[in-house]
Amino acid sequence: MPHALPTRADALALMEEWTASDSLRKHMLAVEGAMRAYAERFGEDVERWGLAGLMHDFDYERFPNAERAADAEHPAEGVRLLRSLGYPEDVLDAILGHADYTGVARTTRMARALFAVDELCGMVTACALVRPSRSVNDLEVSSVKKKMKDKAFARGVNREDVLLGAAELEVDLDAHITFVIEAMRARAALLGLAGPVAP
């Protein structure tokens, strides 16, 4: 009999315990939202995909992995802990596979989706935050694509990974960007991307 999935509440508590940075927490919540939306679109397990998104970077602050070691630091350390807590192997493989340097192949649609949305969520967030509205609600695909061409903007976002992710997931780039923007709009307030709050 398969193990019950860890609950989202337990996962969120662990993520928050390990992550002090508000921006990194919001990044994981953005990726979770995109993963849940793609799971729904593909008829997959929304909770399972959501867990992969929510926990993919939870160990990043404690084990930042500047050396890009395959089996130490992020994400390997976090995966070891999650495995001890009963997280399913397909979720762990997806988390390992989102970091190319682990050498773990993205063989499932979940793993390909996590890789595809991870960097793009970072780019969409950065694009929203430089808008006058500071909101994802009025962000256009064309703005994201324009900013992707500006190498000085959001330097931490790997453009090649965004393009490769869409290709691996077999989705059109414009449609992929649109989909992720819409997934992030659905939780804009949670992500701090809903724009100014009216008095």
Backbone as JSON, one array per atom type, in Angstrom:
{
  "sequence": "MPHALPTRADALALMEEWTASDSLRKHMLAVEGAMRAYAERFGEDVERWGLAGLMHDFDYERFPNAERAADAEHPAEGVRLLRSLGYPEDVLDAILGHADYTGVARTTRMARALFAVDELCGMVTACALVRPSRSVNDLEVSSVKKKMKDKAFARGVNREDVLLGAAELEVDLDAHITFVIEAMRARAALLGLAGPVAP",
  "N": [[0.84, -1.19, 0.0], [0.63, 2.21, -0.92], [2.43, 4.95, 0.57], [0.78, 7.57, 2.38], [0.54, 10.85, 1.02], [2.66, 13.46, 2.21], [1.18, 16.17, 4.01], [0.09, 19.34, 2.68], [0.15, 21.37, 4.56], [2.04, 20.46, 6.45], [4.29, 20.36, 4.8], [4.54, 23.06, 4.05], [5.08, 24.21, 6.55], [7.6, 23.08, 7.1], [9.08, 24.09, 4.94], [8.98, 26.84, 5.57], [10.27, 26.84, 8.02], [12.87, 26.23, 7.27], [13.54, 28.26, 5.54], [14.31, 31.56, 5.56], [14.25, 33.79, 3.94], [12.04, 36.04, 2.48], [11.61, 36.48, -0.25], [12.53, 34.11, -1.41], [10.8, 32.25, -0.27], [8.41, 33.14, -1.45], [9.04, 32.62, -4.09], [9.02, 29.8, -4.11], [6.33, 29.38, -3.52], [5.21, 30.49, -5.81], [6.16, 28.74, -7.8], [4.96, 26.41, -6.87], [2.27, 27.09, -7.36], [2.24, 27.25, -10.18], [2.93, 24.63, -10.78], [0.75, 23.19, -9.71], [-1.26, 24.16, -11.35], [-0.43, 23.24, -13.88], [-0.54, 20.49, -13.4], [-3.26, 20.12, -13.13], [-4.08, 20.83, -15.7], [-2.89, 18.79, -17.22], [-4.16, 16.59, -16.24], [-3.06, 15.35, -14.01], [-1.8, 14.43, -10.68], [-2.65, 16.82, -8.54], [-1.94, 17.56, -5.89], [0.42, 16.16, -5.47], [2.14, 17.15, -7.49], [2.12, 19.77, -6.67], [3.48, 19.61, -4.22], [6.09, 19.02, -5.1], [6.74, 21.43, -6.35], [6.49, 23.27, -4.2], [8.48, 22.45, -2.43], [10.91, 22.47, -3.78], [13.15, 24.15, -3.52], [13.61, 24.3, -0.81], [15.81, 23.73, 0.82], [17.74, 25.46, 0.04], [18.8, 27.82, 1.25], [20.18, 26.85, 3.52], [21.96, 25.06, 2.37], [23.55, 26.16, 0.01], [25.18, 25.41, -2.21], [27.39, 26.36, -3.91], [29.43, 25.12, -5.27], [28.14, 23.44, -6.96], [27.75, 20.69, -6.52], [26.95, 17.32, -7.19], [25.89, 15.46, -5.37], [25.8, 16.56, -2.86], [24.89, 19.22, -0.59], [22.41, 21.64, -1.83], [20.23, 20.29, -4.34], [20.41, 17.91, -2.98], [20.79, 17.43, -0.19], [18.37, 18.33, 0.92], [16.6, 16.58, -0.32], [17.35, 14.15, 0.83], [16.41, 14.51, 3.45], [13.65, 14.85, 2.94], [13.06, 12.36, 1.87], [13.37, 10.77, 4.13], [11.15, 11.58, 5.46], [9.11, 10.41, 4.13], [8.39, 11.28, 1.57], [7.29, 10.78, -1.78], [9.13, 8.92, -4.3], [8.96, 9.85, -6.97], [8.43, 12.55, -6.69], [10.75, 13.35, -5.36], [12.68, 12.75, -7.32], [11.93, 14.6, -9.26], [12.56, 16.98, -7.92], [15.33, 16.67, -7.62], [16.0, 16.62, -10.33], [15.5, 19.23, -11.2], [17.75, 20.67, -10.91], [20.31, 20.87, -13.03], [22.95, 20.0, -12.6], [22.88, 17.79, -10.93], [22.7, 15.56, -12.42], [20.49, 13.96, -12.64], [18.1, 12.57, -14.63], [15.29, 14.07, -16.28], [12.68, 12.35, -16.37], [9.97, 12.12, -16.06], [6.76, 13.65, -16.59], [6.12, 15.39, -14.54], [8.66, 16.09, -13.52], [9.74, 17.37, -15.75], [7.98, 19.5, -15.94], [8.47, 20.89, -13.54], [11.1, 21.77, -13.93], [10.6, 23.38, -16.13], [8.95, 25.45, -15.17], [10.32, 26.66, -13.08], [12.61, 28.57, -13.44], [11.22, 30.34, -15.05], [9.16, 31.31, -13.42], [10.68, 32.89, -11.72], [11.56, 34.84, -13.54], [9.09, 35.99, -14.36], [8.23, 37.06, -11.92], [10.26, 38.98, -11.46], [9.82, 40.66, -13.67], [7.24, 41.59, -13.11], [7.68, 43.05, -10.78], [9.08, 45.32, -11.6], [7.26, 46.81, -12.92], [5.09, 49.72, -13.08], [2.81, 49.19, -11.59], [3.66, 47.17, -9.94], [2.71, 44.6, -10.17], [1.49, 41.35, -11.15], [-0.8, 41.21, -12.48], [-1.26, 42.91, -14.67], [0.67, 42.2, -16.41], [2.2, 41.48, -19.49], [2.81, 38.94, -21.98], [4.56, 39.76, -23.99], [6.12, 41.67, -22.69], [7.57, 40.1, -20.9], [9.06, 38.53, -22.68], [10.57, 40.5, -23.92], [12.12, 41.44, -21.78], [13.53, 39.13, -21.26], [15.39, 39.16, -23.28], [17.1, 41.13, -22.49], [20.07, 41.07, -21.17], [21.12, 42.18, -18.87], [19.07, 42.36, -17.12], [17.5, 40.84, -14.34], [19.62, 38.93, -13.77], [20.08, 36.5, -12.52], [18.34, 34.69, -13.57], [18.21, 31.93, -15.62], [18.15, 32.02, -18.93], [18.43, 30.1, -20.95], [17.55, 27.81, -19.67], [14.84, 28.4, -19.38], [13.97, 28.32, -22.05], [14.73, 25.69, -22.77], [13.21, 24.28, -20.94], [10.53, 24.75, -21.76], [10.66, 23.49, -24.24], [11.24, 20.81, -23.51], [8.93, 20.19, -22.13], [7.23, 20.26, -24.15], [5.65, 22.44, -24.96], [4.47, 25.44, -26.46], [6.45, 28.39, -26.38], [5.34, 31.02, -25.96], [2.75, 30.32, -25.14], [3.38, 28.91, -22.85], [4.56, 30.9, -21.21], [2.32, 32.56, -20.93], [0.6, 30.79, -19.58], [1.96, 30.39, -17.14], [2.02, 33.01, -16.13], [-0.73, 33.36, -15.73], [-1.24, 31.38, -13.81], [0.22, 32.43, -11.7], [-1.14, 34.81, -11.32], [-3.44, 33.87, -10.14], [-2.72, 33.5, -7.54], [-1.78, 35.96, -6.74], [-1.87, 37.82, -4.57], [-0.84, 36.32, -2.45], [1.73, 36.04, -3.35], [2.7, 38.56, -3.21], [2.31, 40.14, -5.42], [0.12, 41.54, -6.26], [-0.17, 44.18, -6.63], [-0.66, 47.67, -5.57], [-2.46, 48.01, -2.53], [-5.74, 49.06, -2.15], [-6.76, 51.86, -0.13]],
  "CA": [[0.0, 0.0, 0.0], [1.51, 3.38, -0.99], [2.38, 5.9, 1.69], [-0.01, 8.79, 2.18], [1.37, 12.02, 0.73], [2.75, 14.47, 3.27], [0.19, 17.22, 3.79], [0.63, 20.65, 2.29], [0.41, 22.15, 5.79], [3.32, 20.02, 6.99], [5.33, 20.77, 3.86], [4.69, 24.52, 4.17], [5.74, 24.49, 7.84], [9.01, 22.71, 6.94], [9.68, 25.09, 4.03], [9.13, 28.11, 6.29], [11.29, 26.63, 9.07], [14.2, 26.18, 6.65], [13.75, 29.39, 4.63], [14.03, 32.86, 6.18], [14.08, 34.81, 2.9], [10.67, 36.21, 1.99], [11.56, 36.34, -1.71], [12.68, 32.69, -1.75], [9.52, 31.62, 0.08], [7.43, 33.49, -2.48], [9.4, 31.88, -5.3], [8.52, 28.42, -4.0], [4.87, 29.44, -3.63], [4.9, 30.73, -7.23], [6.41, 27.48, -8.52], [3.89, 25.5, -6.46], [1.04, 27.47, -8.08], [2.38, 26.86, -11.58], [2.9, 23.16, -10.84], [-0.62, 22.74, -9.48], [-2.03, 24.5, -12.54], [-0.06, 22.31, -14.96], [-1.06, 19.16, -13.06], [-4.69, 20.13, -13.47], [-4.18, 20.86, -17.16], [-2.48, 17.5, -17.78], [-4.89, 15.5, -15.6], [-2.16, 14.67, -13.08], [-2.09, 14.57, -9.25], [-2.38, 18.23, -8.2], [-1.24, 17.66, -4.6], [1.77, 15.61, -5.65], [2.91, 18.13, -8.27], [2.26, 20.96, -5.83], [4.55, 19.35, -3.25], [7.38, 19.16, -5.79], [6.99, 22.86, -6.53], [6.61, 23.95, -2.92], [9.68, 22.03, -1.69], [12.08, 22.26, -4.64], [14.29, 24.96, -3.08], [13.49, 24.58, 0.62], [17.11, 23.59, 1.48], [18.71, 26.3, -0.68], [19.49, 28.73, 2.16], [21.1, 26.12, 4.39], [22.95, 24.34, 1.56], [23.42, 26.86, -1.29], [25.84, 24.62, -3.26], [28.16, 27.17, -4.87], [30.28, 24.2, -6.05], [27.28, 22.66, -7.84], [28.03, 19.27, -6.28], [25.79, 16.51, -7.58], [25.29, 14.66, -4.29], [25.9, 17.27, -1.58], [24.24, 20.54, -0.6], [21.11, 21.72, -2.52], [19.04, 19.84, -3.62], [20.59, 16.54, -2.47], [20.57, 17.39, 1.26], [16.94, 18.44, 1.17], [15.95, 15.34, -0.77], [17.6, 13.12, 1.85], [15.47, 14.74, 4.55], [12.28, 14.59, 2.47], [12.92, 10.9, 1.74], [13.18, 10.23, 5.49], [9.8, 11.96, 5.89], [8.13, 9.64, 3.37], [8.01, 11.86, 0.28], [7.41, 9.75, -2.84], [10.35, 9.0, -5.12], [8.8, 10.65, -8.19], [8.57, 13.94, -6.27], [12.18, 13.56, -5.07], [13.38, 12.77, -8.61], [11.64, 15.89, -9.9], [13.33, 18.01, -7.21], [16.74, 16.49, -8.02], [16.13, 16.92, -11.76], [15.4, 20.65, -11.54], [19.13, 21.19, -10.92], [20.99, 20.08, -14.06], [24.23, 19.46, -12.15], [22.73, 16.53, -10.2], [22.78, 14.45, -13.37], [19.26, 13.16, -12.6], [17.33, 12.84, -15.85], [13.87, 14.42, -16.1], [12.01, 11.3, -17.15], [8.52, 12.2, -15.89], [6.17, 14.94, -16.94], [6.25, 16.23, -13.35], [10.03, 16.6, -13.47], [9.91, 18.33, -16.85], [7.19, 20.69, -15.61], [9.17, 21.64, -12.49], [12.22, 22.46, -14.58], [10.06, 24.38, -17.06], [8.34, 26.62, -14.51], [11.19, 27.2, -12.02], [13.26, 29.83, -13.84], [10.22, 31.24, -15.61], [8.5, 32.0, -12.29], [11.6, 33.94, -11.3], [11.52, 35.91, -14.54], [7.79, 36.66, -14.28], [8.25, 37.87, -10.69], [11.13, 40.14, -11.69], [9.14, 41.55, -14.62], [6.1, 42.22, -12.42], [8.14, 43.99, -9.75], [9.57, 46.58, -12.19], [6.14, 47.54, -13.51], [4.57, 50.76, -12.19], [1.8, 48.58, -10.71], [4.3, 46.1, -9.15], [1.69, 43.54, -10.17], [1.47, 40.37, -12.24], [-2.14, 41.25, -13.1], [-1.24, 43.61, -15.95], [1.9, 41.8, -17.11], [1.96, 40.87, -20.8], [3.83, 38.01, -22.48], [5.55, 40.52, -24.77], [7.04, 42.31, -21.74], [8.46, 39.06, -20.39], [9.99, 38.15, -23.75], [11.49, 41.62, -24.12], [13.06, 41.45, -20.66], [14.41, 37.97, -21.39], [16.47, 39.51, -24.21], [17.97, 42.09, -21.81], [20.94, 40.22, -20.33], [21.41, 42.85, -17.6], [17.88, 42.28, -16.27], [17.29, 39.55, -13.64], [20.77, 38.11, -14.2], [20.04, 35.17, -11.91], [17.43, 33.8, -14.3], [18.87, 31.26, -16.74], [17.26, 32.07, -20.1], [18.49, 28.82, -21.67], [16.69, 26.86, -18.97], [13.45, 28.73, -19.71], [13.7, 27.81, -23.4], [14.84, 24.23, -22.74], [12.07, 23.77, -20.17], [9.34, 24.74, -22.62], [10.87, 22.46, -25.27], [11.11, 19.48, -22.89], [7.53, 19.99, -21.75], [6.53, 20.25, -25.44], [4.67, 23.53, -25.01], [4.91, 26.65, -27.14], [7.0, 29.32, -25.39], [4.37, 32.07, -25.63], [1.67, 29.69, -24.39], [3.96, 28.55, -21.55], [4.66, 32.14, -20.43], [0.94, 32.95, -20.62], [0.07, 29.86, -18.59], [2.61, 30.64, -15.84], [1.51, 34.3, -15.65], [-2.1, 33.16, -15.24], [-1.15, 30.61, -12.56], [0.7, 33.34, -10.67], [-2.23, 35.76, -11.04], [-4.42, 33.21, -9.27], [-2.27, 33.66, -6.15], [-1.0, 37.2, -6.77], [-1.77, 38.43, -3.24], [0.07, 35.47, -1.68], [3.09, 36.24, -3.88], [3.06, 39.98, -3.1], [2.33, 40.67, -6.78], [-1.23, 41.99, -6.6], [-0.17, 45.64, -6.79], [-0.98, 48.42, -4.36], [-3.76, 47.72, -1.91], [-6.54, 50.3, -2.02], [-6.98, 52.18, 1.28]],
  "C": [[0.88, 1.24, 0.0], [1.33, 4.27, 0.23], [1.42, 7.04, 1.35], [0.96, 9.93, 1.89], [1.49, 12.87, 1.98], [1.73, 15.57, 2.98], [0.85, 18.51, 3.36], [0.98, 21.47, 3.52], [1.76, 21.76, 6.4], [4.48, 20.47, 6.1], [5.61, 22.27, 3.99], [5.42, 24.88, 5.46], [7.24, 24.19, 7.75], [9.72, 23.73, 6.04], [9.95, 26.4, 4.78], [10.17, 28.01, 7.4], [12.7, 26.73, 8.48], [14.53, 27.44, 5.84], [13.34, 30.7, 5.3], [13.67, 33.91, 5.13], [12.64, 34.86, 2.38], [10.6, 35.98, 0.48], [11.71, 34.88, -2.13], [11.41, 31.91, -1.39], [8.48, 31.89, -1.01], [7.74, 32.8, -3.8], [8.85, 30.46, -5.24], [7.0, 28.38, -4.08], [4.43, 29.7, -5.08], [5.06, 29.44, -8.04], [5.35, 26.45, -8.15], [2.61, 25.81, -7.24], [1.08, 27.04, -9.53], [2.32, 25.34, -11.73], [1.49, 22.62, -10.64], [-1.48, 23.0, -10.72], [-1.71, 23.54, -13.69], [-0.57, 20.9, -14.66], [-2.54, 19.05, -13.43], [-4.87, 20.06, -14.98], [-3.89, 19.49, -17.78], [-3.23, 16.32, -17.17], [-4.04, 14.68, -14.65], [-2.55, 14.98, -11.63], [-1.68, 15.97, -8.78], [-1.59, 18.35, -6.9], [0.22, 17.22, -4.72], [2.67, 16.62, -6.39], [3.14, 19.39, -7.45], [3.37, 20.81, -4.81], [5.93, 19.52, -3.89], [7.73, 20.64, -5.97], [7.27, 23.58, -5.22], [7.96, 23.66, -2.25], [10.96, 22.04, -2.52], [13.32, 23.02, -4.19], [14.35, 25.13, -1.56], [14.83, 24.49, 1.36], [18.16, 24.56, 0.94], [19.47, 27.23, 0.26], [20.53, 28.02, 3.02], [22.23, 25.46, 3.62], [23.0, 24.94, 0.15], [24.16, 26.22, -2.47], [26.51, 25.46, -4.34], [29.02, 26.28, -5.77], [29.49, 23.37, -7.05], [27.61, 21.16, -7.76], [26.77, 18.46, -6.54], [25.09, 15.86, -6.38], [25.47, 15.28, -2.91], [25.2, 18.61, -1.74], [22.88, 20.48, -1.32], [21.21, 21.1, -3.91], [19.2, 18.48, -2.92], [20.32, 16.44, -0.97], [19.08, 17.42, 1.58], [16.2, 17.17, 0.8], [16.16, 14.21, 0.24], [16.62, 13.27, 3.02], [14.04, 14.39, 4.12], [12.04, 13.09, 2.32], [12.66, 10.27, 3.11], [11.79, 10.54, 6.03], [8.71, 11.29, 5.07], [7.65, 10.28, 2.09], [8.2, 10.83, -0.81], [8.6, 10.01, -3.76], [10.16, 9.85, -6.38], [8.9, 12.15, -7.88], [10.05, 14.27, -6.02], [13.0, 13.61, -6.36], [13.16, 14.09, -9.35], [12.47, 17.0, -9.25], [14.81, 17.89, -7.58], [16.95, 16.95, -9.47], [16.04, 18.39, -12.11], [16.76, 21.32, -11.53], [19.93, 20.31, -11.88], [22.22, 19.36, -13.54], [24.1, 18.17, -11.34], [22.89, 15.33, -11.12], [21.55, 13.57, -13.39], [18.39, 13.55, -13.8], [15.87, 13.16, -15.5], [13.03, 13.48, -16.95], [10.49, 11.36, -17.02], [8.03, 13.59, -16.3], [6.25, 15.91, -15.76], [7.64, 16.87, -13.28], [10.26, 17.64, -14.56], [9.16, 19.62, -16.56], [7.9, 21.53, -14.55], [10.33, 22.42, -13.08], [11.71, 23.61, -15.45], [9.53, 25.62, -16.35], [9.29, 27.32, -13.54], [11.8, 28.55, -12.4], [12.24, 30.83, -14.37], [9.46, 31.99, -14.51], [9.38, 33.13, -11.77], [11.58, 35.12, -12.25], [10.22, 36.69, -14.48], [7.72, 37.56, -13.04], [9.07, 39.13, -10.9], [10.47, 41.15, -12.63], [7.98, 42.29, -13.96], [6.57, 43.31, -11.47], [8.71, 45.29, -10.32], [8.46, 47.35, -12.9], [5.67, 48.63, -12.55], [3.57, 50.2, -11.17], [2.41, 47.61, -9.69], [3.37, 44.88, -9.07], [1.86, 42.61, -11.36], [0.16, 40.48, -13.03], [-2.19, 41.98, -14.43], [0.02, 43.3, -16.76], [1.56, 41.07, -18.4], [3.13, 39.93, -21.17], [4.94, 38.76, -23.2], [6.57, 41.2, -23.86], [8.05, 41.3, -21.2], [9.5, 38.69, -21.44], [11.03, 39.26, -24.01], [12.55, 41.65, -23.02], [14.01, 40.25, -20.72], [15.6, 38.27, -22.3], [17.48, 40.46, -23.58], [18.82, 41.33, -20.79], [21.25, 40.85, -18.97], [20.25, 42.74, -16.63], [17.76, 40.88, -15.65], [18.37, 38.55, -14.04], [20.73, 36.69, -13.66], [19.15, 34.18, -12.64], [18.14, 33.24, -15.53], [17.9, 31.17, -17.93], [17.25, 30.74, -20.86], [17.59, 27.78, -21.01], [15.21, 27.12, -19.25], [13.09, 28.13, -21.07], [13.73, 26.28, -23.44], [13.64, 23.62, -22.02], [10.81, 23.68, -21.0], [9.46, 23.64, -23.67], [10.68, 21.06, -24.69], [9.65, 19.17, -22.53], [6.63, 19.94, -22.99], [5.37, 21.23, -25.45], [5.3, 24.71, -25.73], [5.35, 27.67, -26.1], [6.0, 30.4, -24.99], [3.22, 31.51, -24.77], [2.13, 29.34, -22.97], [4.05, 29.8, -20.65], [3.27, 32.6, -20.0], [0.38, 32.1, -19.49], [0.65, 30.15, -17.2], [2.16, 31.99, -15.27], [0.12, 34.11, -15.04], [-2.11, 32.37, -13.93], [-0.7, 31.51, -11.41], [-0.34, 34.41, -10.34], [-3.22, 35.17, -10.05], [-4.02, 33.28, -7.8], [-1.41, 34.91, -5.99], [-0.81, 37.81, -5.38], [-0.78, 37.65, -2.37], [1.53, 35.71, -2.08], [3.57, 37.69, -3.73], [3.09, 40.67, -4.45], [0.95, 41.15, -7.23], [-1.31, 43.5, -6.81], [-0.58, 46.35, -5.51], [-2.38, 48.07, -3.83], [-4.5, 49.03, -1.71], [-6.79, 50.57, -0.54], [-8.41, 51.9, 1.7]]
}
